[in-house]
Structure formats: structure tokens, C-alpha cells
Amino acid sequence: DAGVTQSPTHLIKTRGQHVTLRCSPISGHKSVSWYQQVLGQGPQFIFQYYEKEERGRGNFPDRFSARQFPNYSSELNVNALLLGDSALYLCASTIQGQGAILGVIEAFFGQGTRLTVV
Amino acid sequence: AQSVTQPDIHITVSEGASLELRCNYSYGATPYLFWYVQSPGQGLQLLLKYFSGDTLVQGIKGFEAEFKRSQSSFNLRKPSVHWSDAAEYFCAVSWAQKTSYDKVIFGPGTSLSVIP
């Protein structure tokens, strides 16, 4: 089975532009999460989507948006790019616990999209 | 507030020496704990995870970690480090709490260098 796939792998954009990043989760996984990893830091949670609905959102401005499609793939959109948006964007195919076991119990990451804003 | 700390920003060890990377977390809810490794320019690879049961968990590549609830810690260990272990290591936590069950919180990472 294929793992989590992200595209493109690298991207260079100019300030003020818009960007769309794509992610396909592991087959059978219904939940996708997005993380931003700035150089030298740990990944920061942006969004989680489950069954096409936003389930969680991190502390990111409204310029960041996402959606999930019926096949569970997902897009992350960033408008009005800033230099500070330069980062590695990671997509995770996640599994939630069931019943009394809430919480993310599995998170498989893709290789990421390296976004550079100039 | 939920947080994960990794007190050591950078660690250098000799090949063949033992290794311990520290991780502490805050917040009182039941934690689910993970260690990931990241090579330069790559995504995150899961080394091991802990949910319940035996507090000493074994992972891939010879790594193990021990959960100590009283210390809110989940330290990663390896008895003998190989040069290929040089990478960035991230401790991560998910909480079984309805208001925050949707995310995994990562620590800032520890960079490991291995010298011959």
C-alpha cells in the first residue's frame, strides 16, 4: 500500500500569491491533518479533517484554509503569502481512537512540501 | 496549556555509546505519546508509541522509551548509537481529551550528532 503522498515536493512563490498543496492519505484512512514546520522547529498543527469536515484548527490566520474531498484526499490553501509562510508543510494520515479512547492514536506523515516564499 | 518540552536542543554522542533523549509534557489528561525521527529534508518517521500498559515500549531501529507518569516524561533511549542515527528527534503527544483530541503536539526537537 502507498503511504501518504504529497504534491508538489517543492514550490517557490512570491509574496502575495496564493498556493495550493495536496495530500492523499493512506488507503482506508478517513482523517487528514496538516502541519507547518518552520526550519529548526517542531511541526505546528494547522488543521484536521475527518469525513470532509473540519474537526480542529490550530492558531493560524484565516489566510490558511483546507478542505477534504470524498476520496479523503485534502488540499491546504494559503492566500496572500508572507515570507514567514516559508516552511515544510506536512500532511498526516491519522487514526482516532474509538469510544472511550479519544485522541490521535496513529499519525503517518508524508514527505512534505517545501514552500519558499520570496 | 498543552505543551511538550525537549530540554536538549542538540546532543553529540560517540558511535557505540548509549543515548537518552528527554521529553516532558504538560496537561493532566491521559496522554498518548510518540517519538518521531526526521532526517534532513524528509518527513517524520514513527519510532515508537505508548498508549497504555507496559510503560517500557520498544520501537524500530533498536530504540525504546519509558513512560513515567509521576514525572510527566517519556524519554527515548538506545543502548548503542550508530552513525546512521544522526537526525532530528521529536517527541509528540496527543491527549484523550474531547476539547483537544484532534491534534498531536510536537516538542521543539533534539538534534543528534554522532561522532566516530
Interface residues (C-beta under 8 A of the other chain):
Chain A: V4 S33 Y35 G40 Q41 G42 P43 Q44 F45 Q48 Y50 R55 G56 G58 L90 A92 T94 Q96 G97 I101 L102 G103 V104 I105 E106 A107 F108 F109 G110 Q111 G112 R114
Chain B: V4 T30 Y32 F34 Y36 G41 Q42 G43 L44 Q45 L46 K49 F51 F90 A92 S94 W95 A96 Q97 K98 S100 Y101 D102 K103 V104 I105 F106 G107 P108 G109
